[in-house]
Amino acid sequence: MNSTKEQQSQESLHGQEVSVVISGCDMGDARMVFDALRAAFTTDRASVDVPRKLAEKRPTAWVATVDVTEERVVTGPLAIGAPVSVDVQGGYWAVERIRRSLAHAFDVRVVGTVSGDQEEEVRLRLRNKESSEGR
C-alpha cells in the first residue's frame, strides 16, 4: 500500500500537461492568451509561433500543450479586443492552476465543465479585467 507521501508524488507526476484550445476570437487575441500562458508556464508554442487563420469560411481553433509543473506569476492585466473562449483539458489540479494563472491577466469565468475520473475539461471565457468592473 502506498504511503500518503508516495501517493502525492504519484499524483503530481500524473496530469502535469494540459491541452489548451483557443477559439472564438481573432488572431491577435489568441496570441495574447498564448503569451500569457507562455509567461506563466512552459508550452509547446514558441513565441515566434503566432496564430494564423488558415480558412476564411471556417472557424479557427489554436491548440497548445502547457506543462504546469513550474508556475511563474503573470504580472498585470493584458488587453484583448473581444471575449475569448478557452477549452482546458487535464488533471483537476492542473486545470485549476491554468485558470488561476490566467486570472492574473484576464477576467476569467468558468462557463462549462465536463468531469471525468481523473481529468476534467473546462470552458473558460476570458475578458479584459476592466470590462468586469463596470457591471
N, C-alpha and C positions, 0 to 999 in steps of 0.2 A: 504494500500500500504506500502511496506517495505521501510524504510529509507536506504540510502546508507550504513550506518554502519551495520544495520541488514542484508542487502543483502551480504556484505562482510563476515560477521560472518557465514552466512549460506553456502556460497561458500567455506569457509575454512574448514567447517565440512564435506563437500562433497569431495570425492576424495583424502583422506589422504593416502589410501593404494594403492600400485602399485604392479601389478603382474610382476615378472621378470622371464624370461625363458632364460637359457644359453644353447647354443648348438654349434656344430661345433668345439669342442675343446677337449683336454684331461682333465682328472680329476683334475690334478694339476692346470691347468689354470682356470678351473671352480671354484676351491677352492679359488684361488687368487682374482677372481672377487667377490665372496661371502664375502671374508674377507674385501675387500674394501667397499662393501655395509654395512656390519655389523659395520665397523668402523665409517661410516657416519650416519647410521640410525638404528632404531630398526627393526629387521627382525624376521621371524618365524623360522629361521635356527640357531640353536645353533652352537658354534664354534666346538663342537665335532661331529656335523652332517656333515661329509665330503662327497663330491660327490663320488659315486661308479658307476661303469659300470656294468649293470645287464645282458646285452646281447652282445655277440661278433659281431653278424652279423647285428644288427640293430643300427641305430643312437640313441644316448642317449641325452636326454634333462634334465636339472636340473631346478627346479622351487623353487621360494621363493616369499613370500609376504613381502613387505617393507612398513613400516609406515614412511612417510616423514614429519610428524608433526614437529619433532625436528631434526635439522641437525647439525652434527659435521663435522669439516673440516678433510679431509683425508690429511695427511702430506706426501708429496713427491710421486714420481712415484713408481709403482710396476712393476715387470717384469713378463711377460707371455711368454711362449715358441712359440706361434703362434697366429695369429689373432683370436679373439673370437666374435661370434655373440650373441647379447643380444637383446631379444624382451621385450619391456617395454610397459605395458598397464595400463592406468589410466587416471585421470583428466589431463588436459593440463598443469597446473602449477606443478603438482606432477611429471609428466614425465620429464618436463624441469629441475626440481630440481634433479632428479636422473642423468640426462645427465650431468649437471654442476658438480655434486659431483664426478662422475666417471672421469671427465676431469682433476681432480686434480691428479689422479693416472695413467691415460692412455691417449693416443691419441684417441679421440672419434670422429667417423664420423657417421652422420645420413645417412643410405643407403636406407631407405624406411619409408613411413608413411601411415597410414590409419586414416582418421579423422572422428569422429562422432559428435553428437550434444554436448555432454559434456565430452567425453573421446576421447583419441587417442591411437593408437598403433604405436610404433616407433621401427624400427630395427636399432640397433647401431652396429658398427663394432669397436672393441677395438684392439689397437695395443700398443706396447711399445712406450713411448714418444720418445725415442732415434731414433726409426725407421722412425719417421716422419721428423726428422731434415735433413736427408741426401737426401731427394727427390728433 
